[in-house]
Amino acid sequence: MSFIKKILFSLLLFPVTAYGNPLSIINKGYLIDSLVTVVDGAVAPFNQIQPGDTLLLKPGYRQNLLITNLNGSPEKPVIISNNGGVVLINTDSYYGISIRGSRYLRLTGQGSEEDFYGIRIERVAGGAGIGINNMCSDFEIDHVSIENTLLGGIYAKTEPDCSTPSTRDKFTQYNTIIHDNHIARVGNEGMYIGSTKYFGTTEKCNGRDTLLLPPVLKGVRIYNNIIEYTAWDGIQVSSASNDCQIYGNLVLHDSQEGYYSQMSGIMIGGGSKCDCYNNYIGEGKGSGIESHGLGGYRIFNNIIVDAGRSYLPLDSNERKHGIYVSDISVEKDSSVNILFNDIINPKSDGIRFESVVGRNNVISSNLILNPGSFDVYENDNTSYTGDDAYVMIPGLTADVTQKNNFKTRTIASAGISLTDFKPLKESPLIDAAATDLMGVTFDYRNAVRPNGVKADIGAFEYDHTQDIDTVDQLKNSTAYPNPVRSMLTIRFSSDSATEASLLIYDLSGILLMKEQQAYQPGGNQNIKVQVNNLPNGIYLYSLYCGGTVQSGKFIKIG
């Protein structure tokens, strides 16, 4: 018997004209009443939903929501959005929103300008915030807030079983896109993407022992999310074997439960091949970034602050590192390249590299400041000194080249700002990076790298001209300066003359400021707003321009 009764009760479903939504993809919609808890595309009336249609969720409180058997197309996904106000979920159930057996789907909280997070899952007493499973593929989740869950924030994976075509040879999870969400105070991982059982499990199928390999993920983008106070890892991505990027995320206070093997800000799990860059990871109890993947990827431009310092601070044997690399699933002769990171004040080692299977690994142009492991000790018949705490390679058998890393005990000797870690004038980091950038042509704030004679060590390029050129400016808006004290400039590009609106929100998604700009010619543009009256902290912004919307974040300092 199904554990979900597919009974549609108190159903109000009727066509409405899509109103005031800035997303040009929306052409029409169906209003879904707050009493509706199941939307099943295989059952009337939802079986009339076509690719490109939009389901508009009525604002206000509702119980959990099950979405199943909805299928758009590559060009016309089915859109599910809030309808001009905030959708709130507070439930005793085992999920807030569950998406099953669907493809080409987008769940977005951008149904109103006034709320950055138009869908808010306030509490899930029995389980996770959002679950995406049962062979879902090609989906996007954005502008959703999830808090106070018994289990994780977002689960996006399919585990194989004997009865469905869900094994690796029959199903692939394509295009997993999760961005601009807020996750806080969850009981397990902030995000659990892909199966951790990459090498499979043996199950009894029709009475025979059968190795079931989970599907791999191809085309993963995890970006611009804010994740706070997770019990376990902040972000975990496993079995993402192709075209995976984890970038621009803010991960704070991860691993609060101190659960063994589930303690990192970001975990590149077994079977993954993910570039991991431009993330800020701070004040967690776990290691900043753990790398257990296939190799063949880069970890760069990340800022990792106080990794593990608050975890059993008096017990030096409980080690937590800035970046940790293992051999769990590394493919023979593949490489992991660690470049241009700021690793500041980790509990134990700055970088601990334990992969001996890979080849031609590079650790280059990183700033490593004040790692905690400075005692002389012996291990594996090898004597280590305090200097090894910056980059620890146990047994010294790994094939690693180290180049131009700056190792120091004090911020003053690194010549960086106490507030945002940018290089100051005359910093020894300036023009001191290795010549080979290994494809890293931008820094943490998307300024062009190099910005001087040579590239700079660490996550930031020193601003020689007091101005920056953005990377891929036709696609991305950029906040400058960031951090900002008074005047914030959002730079963007438009193909034609257009009107722009800049909206600034606090971390909870509440609108604080709005700045309108009249029609301007196409090309590179900017919109300015005074933010000197905002308290110090982290803020979100949305830029509405020409029927599209771009989101980002900035830091306000004193």
Order of alpha helices (4+ residues) and beta strands (2+ residues): beta-beta-beta-beta-beta-beta-beta-beta-beta-beta-beta-beta-beta-beta-beta-beta-beta-beta-beta-beta-beta-beta-beta-beta-beta-beta-beta-beta-beta-beta-beta-beta-beta-beta-beta-beta-beta-beta-beta-beta-beta-beta-alpha-beta-beta-beta-beta-beta-beta-beta
